[in-house]
Amino acid sequence: MINKIKLSFWNIFNMSFGFLGIQFGLALQNANVSRILQSFGADVEHLSLFWLAAPLTGMIIQPIIGHYSDRTWTKLGRRRPYFLAGAVLASIMLFLMPNSPALAPLLSPLLIGAGILMIMDASINVAMEPFRALVADKLPSEQRTLGFSVQTFLIGIGAVCGAVLPFILTNWFGMSNVPAVDGGVAPNVKLAFYIGGIMLISCVLWTVIHTKEYPPEPGDIVEEKNGFLEIFKDFKKMPKTMQQLGLVQFFSWFALFSMWVYMTPAVAEQCYGTTDRVSASYGNAGDWVGVLQGIYNGVAAVFAFLLPVLSRKIGRKATHGISLLCGALGFSSFLIFKDPNMLILSMIGVGIAWGSILAMPYAMLAGSVPAKKMGVYMGIFNFFITIPQICNGLIGGLMVKYIYGGHTIYALVFSGFCLLIASICTVFVDDKDDPVQLKFIKKQKITN
């Protein structure tokens, strides 16, 4: 068994720096893809179906990448070859996405955009999964929360930059936020995607160059003929803590999916009084949504450094439960505020929840799975992220059309209810590796 040494803050920082670039690209996608697809002709009731590309590809790709990265050793190491390959492909897709109309002679821009979205998500998933496993590979238990918190901080910074970039290009540099032609992409969004592609590959290269991995122990790298069968066997053997966290993740990610899909049309109708997706008001709403998404990611980045402190005081699952409750309040308040500036308060609550969602479940999970299966279990854990998004994608549009009467603001309010359930479910998670819980057990033994 490898004796993991404590790493310096900057070693941990370099190890996760690539996530900044990945999240930069992902934030551009989350804040602008609905807007792009609507400009290509997608109806609001059908947006969730296009967004199914993300969780479907993630559910397939991440366990496979995790399984094979557990069994890989090259000159670049175990995890680094995978997130480097994913970063190259994702960067190319960021350049192609806003240029879908240029490929119109082949297929409709809407179908091309949906196809590029699927490939982009597959590439981002290839890049993302090994980063989670890398933190668990490199850090001892007492540094795990710090490791995932630093990762969350960098995710937040990347997401802030990516989300607000179209707004900055319009308001600071005077670029138009309205498509020049019907069915096109706004110039500020197009340039933002180009910048995102460059940022993504640059940040991942930084981690590849500045991070070394522990070599495998004897017997770790085993060639298997039935790799897919092994994944299913590992799924059946998943630890109890992982199952309990799965329920928490289900309601958390059902809520987040609604935010990414419906936030732009919801804010446009609620605060700007428009559903006309080619109007200047809708463009302003889309830019402001980018700022709001930057704010919640910025809050998550700052809150990430409080997570280790809070978890040492009250435990990991209590920290996560309280954070999810803050997110529930944030989403619910969307129904109250008509002034778009007031939504900043809503996003503070969402940002606290997001910061915890990115760190605490993984910190709890890493202590419950075998070290040599870390990659595949991190990938399997992604099922509890993708399945709720698939469910939302299948029924979310029907809920908007038949239950909410076409008013997407209620999808965000329902997200608040989902985070409330997730917060309650956190109480029942058995985090055996939690230092606070272990300290409590030791005290109980001494007392008895």
PyMOL commands that set and color helices and strands:
alter all, ss='L'
color gray80, all
select helices_A, chain A and resi 9-39+44-50+53-70+80-103+109-138+141-171+187-210+227-236+240-272+280-303+307-314+316-335+340-357+360-366+371-381+383-403+409-426+435-447
alter helices_A, ss='H'
color red, helices_A
deselect
rebuild
show_as cartoon
